[in-house]
Amino acid sequence: MKKLIVANWKMNLPALKPWKGFRVQKKTEIVICPPFPYFQNVKGNLPGFKLGAQDVFWEKSGAYTGEVSPAMLKSFGVGYVIIGHSERREWLNETDEMINKKVKAALGAGLKIILCVGESWVVRKRGVSAAKNFVKNQLARDLHDVKNKSGIIVAYEPVWAIGSGHSDKPSDAAEMARFIKSLFASSKSKIRLLYGGSVNDKDAASFLHYKEIDGALVGGASLKVRELKKIITQSYHN
């Protein structure tokens, strides 16, 4: 299975010029998720990269100011969408019920889902079992009544390891990845599992080394072209 690197540019201006001439090898899949206004810029200037969105709404159209529907994303050539990112859960108070609606709408439109889950430090400090139980329950709510899970990619982002001074061990991340994949065993859906705990060019290889981890969801480091190029290169060898 190809490694998958997803670059979440968040609410930042894209730096496209330094990517000129960069070629993506077939052994790795690269998805760039820019802010909505820059879809066309990315699509026209980064050949070989796939286009993703940072969010989506669950309705097809209507009086929902500021929202974007799955069909609108597809009209721009978007193939992937991040749903349930920890920042949206925290700053915009997104609930599991809202995330569940988004998942269903996006899957129904044929988009591939990058569903973010992960525990806080309050949960993690109680132990690995507590963290696993939290993630299990989170996934159950986010995927409630979702029959076909084949288009889902799970991004495990331990919130406590993002800009907090705490760091996750690659072996612990691999253990959580195995656990998450085991939750899908009965549905016979082979999901891909990304790690998203503040991945950078210095630690990406140590996480991607584990076969249970199929790629990375890269946040801040993806805005630094040199760092993201190094992460992509490291994915070729894992």
N, C-alpha and C positions, 0 to 999 in steps of 0.2 A: 504493500500500500504506500502511495506517495506521502511524503511529509507535507503538511499544510501549514503555511505561515500566514497569519492574518495580521495586517497592520491597521490598528485603530488610531487614526489621526486625530480623533476627538474634535474639539472646536479650535482648530489651528489651520493656518494657511498652508497649503501644500507646497513643498519644494520639489518641482518637477525637473528643472534643468539639470541637476547633478545625475539624474537617472538616464540621461541620453546615452545611448549605446549599450546600456546594460541588458544582458540577455539572460533569461530564466531557463535553467536546465529542466528537462522533462521530468526528472526524478522528484522535483518539488513543485508544489502548487502555491502560488502567491496571490493573496487577495488583499487589495487595498480598499480601506473603508474611509473615504474622505467625508468632510461635511457635505450636506446635500447640494449646495450651489456649485461644487467643483466636480461633479460626476463627469461632465463632458470634457473638462480639462484632463482628468486622469485617463479617461477612455481614449482620448486622442493623442496622448503623449507617452503612455506607458504600455507599448505593445508587449503582449505575452503575460501581462498581469491581468488578473480577474478583478471585477468590480464588486464591492460589497457596500452595504449601507449600515449606518450605526443604530438605526431604529426603524420601526414601521408602525402604522396604526392598524386597528383590526377591522375598520369599516372600509367599504369600497369608495364611498364619496359622502358628502354631506357637510353640515355646519360644524366642522371640527377644525377651528382655526389653528394653523401652524402644523397640522399633521400631514402625513404622506401615506398613501395607500400602497398595498403590494403591487397593484397593477401599474401605478405610476413609477415605482422602482423598476419594474420589468421593462417599461417603455424606454428606460435609459440604458438597458443592457445589464442591469444589476442581477447577479445570480445568487448572492449571499446576503444575509442580514443578521446583524448582532441583535439579540433580544435578551433583556434581563440583566444588562451590565450592572455591576455593583454601584457605579456612580448614578445611574438612573434610579436604582432602587433607593439609594440614600437621598440624593438631592431632589428628585422628582416624586418621591414616595410611590414608586411603582410597586404594585402588589402582585402576588403570585396569580391572582385572578386576572389581572390585566395582562400579565405576561402570557398566561394560558390562552387568552383570546388572540393575542398577537401571533403566537405560535401556530394556532389553527388557521388563521387567515393567511399567513405567509406560506405555510405548507400547501394550503388549498390553491394558492396562486403558482405553485411550482418553484418557490424559492427554497434555497438550502438555509437551514437555521443554524446559527451559532449561539447556542443557549448557554448563558453564563450562570454558574452556580458557585457557591463557596461560603465558608463560614467566617464569622468575625473572631477576634481574639477572645472575647468573652466566652465563646463556645469552645474554641480550640484549647484554651488553657485547662479545660476540664478533661482533656484527653482525646486521643484519636477516635475512640469509639463514639464519643459525643459528636465529634466532627462528622463522622460517617453517617450517623443517624440524622444530623441536621441536613446534610446534602441529600440523603435519601428522601426525606420528607419534602424538601424543596423541589426535587425532581418530580415527585409524585403529584404535587400541586401544579407545577408548571406544565406537566404533560398529561393532566387529567383528561381522560376521554379522548386522547390522541391515539388513533388506531394504528396508523402507519408511521413508524418512527425511522424509516430508512433515510429520510432527508435531513436527519438531525445530527449536528455536531455539538458535542458538549465541551464547553470551555470551563475548566476548573480554575477559578481564581480565588485562592484563599485571601480574603480581604485583609486579614491580619498581616500578610506578608507584603502588602503594597504600600510603600512609602512610610512604613511604621518603625523601621529599625529592627524588626524581627525578620528572619529569613527562613525560607522553607528548605528542607533537605531534599535533594533529587530523589533519594530512595523513598522518602515519605510521600512525595508527590506521585511516584510510581505506584505505591501501595494504594493511594486514593484512586488513581486511574484504574487499577485492576478492580477495585471495589465498585466504582461507577459502571464499568463495563459489565460486571457481573449482574447488575440490576436489570440489564437489557437482555440477558441470556435467554429468558423464557419467551421473549417476543421474537427471537431469531433475527433481531436487527443488529447488524454489525455497525455500531456507531464509531465515529472517530472522536478521539479525546485530545483536546488541546490543553496545554498548561498556560496559565495567565497570571502568574504571581510576580509581576515586575521583572519579566524576562529582559535580559540585556546581552550584549555581545560577549560578556565575560562568563556568564553562567548558562547560556542557552544550550551549549553542547552537552553539559552535564545532565540536563533534563531530557534533551532529545535522544540521548544515548539509550534510554530505556525503551524497549519495544512497546510497552504499554502506552507510551506518550506519542501521539501521532503528529504532533506539531505544536505550535505556540501562538497564543494571542498576545501580540506585542503592543504595548501602549506607548509610553513616553519615548522609549528607545527607537520606535519606528519613525519618529520625527527627525532623527539624526541619520542622514543618509548613509554615512560611513558605518554606523553601528548596525543598521538594518541590513546592509549589504553583507556584513560579517555574519550576522545571524542566518541569513539565507545561505551563504556559503557553507556554514557549519551544518545546515540541514542536509546538504548533499552527501555528507559523510556519516550520517546516522540513520 
